[in-house]
C-alpha cells in the first residue's frame, strides 16, 4: 500500500486520545461543540487542516486498523463494506474518491466509531443515502464531517428520522463548512423545522449545488426556500424534481426568485405540475435574467400549446438561457408552430429538448424551418415522437444549410413505416442527419467520443444498406 507521505508514524491509543481532546464536547453530550463563529472564520479551519496534515502519513491499511480498534472501543462490529473500501481504495495526498455508506444501518455508536476514518481522510463524496440515521447518530456524524471538513459532496437522502438535532447539525454544516459544495437531501420531507433550518443556513452557505428531489416542497416550504435564495450569491444549481410544485403559489415564488437572483445557473423543475399558468410566471421572471440562469428543465410538467404562447413572448428577449427542456409535455405540432419564429429570433438557446412532446412530421417541418435560420442551436432532442419520412426529409434538408447543430436526436428504429422502400429511406435520412451533425461538430471543434460512436453507427447503417 502506497503511503500518502514519506513519514512513518504508528497509530496508538495515546494518539487517538490526543486527537479526541481536539474535539471539544459539551457536558453530557456526544457531539462536537464548536467555538464562536468568528474563531471558525479566523483560524479554526487552518487548525483542522494542520490536524489532517499530521495524520496524512497514515496508509489506508493503518486507517483500517484504526477503524477496527475504534469499533472495538465503541463495542460495535466493523462494517465489512467499509473495510473493503479502505482495503481496495486509492489514497492520494490523504484523499479518497468516495466513502460509500449507502444502506448501512448507522446507529449512534457506529457513527462514533467512524470518527477515525473521517479524521484521517478527505473524501470527494460521502454517500449516507438510506443509512437509517437516527437523531443522535446523525447529529454526531454531521458534526464530525464539519469539524474535519471530510467531504465536498454529501448525500444524506432517504434518512427521514434525523430529528431536530440531526437537522440542526446539518444546518450548521451547510452554514459553516468551507469545503462542502454539493448536498443531496432527496426523498425526505423538508417541511416545518427542516425547511426553516435549511433556508436560514443557505443565507451564508458556500454550497453551489443543491438536490431536493421529492422533498414535499410545495407551499410554505418553497416560499421559505425561495425567499432565502433571492439573496443567496453562492448556489449555482437547484434541482427540485418531483415536488408537486403547482402553477399558482409555487410557480409565482419561482418566478419571483428569477427576478432577484442572478447567480443561479441551473433550475430543474421536472416531474411537477407547473402547467401553462406556471410557465407564464417563470417566463416573467426569465425576462429579468440579464446574467445567471442558463439551464431550465421543465420535463413532464403538464404544459400544453397554451403555455407556448407565454414562451413565445419571452424567447425573443432572452439573452442568457442556453438549455431548455420541454420534453414529455403535450405541446403538439401547434405548440411548435407557436414558438418557431420566436426561436429564430432568439440568440441564446443552444440546446432544446422536445422528446416525447406529441410531435409528428408537421412539427418536424416547422423545426426544420427554424434550423435553416438558426446560427447557434447545437442540440435538438426529438426522440419518442412520431416523426416519419416527411419530417426526417425536412430536417435533413435543413442541415444542408445549418452549420451549428452538432446533435439531432431522433429514434433510429425504422419500424414506423410499413413499406420496405420507406423503411430504407427513413434509415438513409437518419444516417444523413447523423453525418451532417458530425460534420458540424467537427468543423466547430465540438467532436466528442459520443460523436465518434455515432459516426461508427452511421457507417454501419450505410454499409448494410449498400450490401442490401
PyMOL commands that set and color helices and strands:
alter all, ss='L'
color gray80, all
select helices_A, chain A and resi 13-22+37-55+60-73+80-88+108-113+115-120+135-147+163-176+193-201+220-229+249-260+275-286+305-315+332-345+361-373+389-398+414-416+420-443+449-467
alter helices_A, ss='H'
color red, helices_A
select strands_A, chain A and resi 95-100+122-127+153-155+182-184+209-211+237-239+266-268+295-297+323-325+351-353+379-381+407-409
alter strands_A, ss='S'
color yellow, strands_A
deselect
rebuild
show_as cartoon
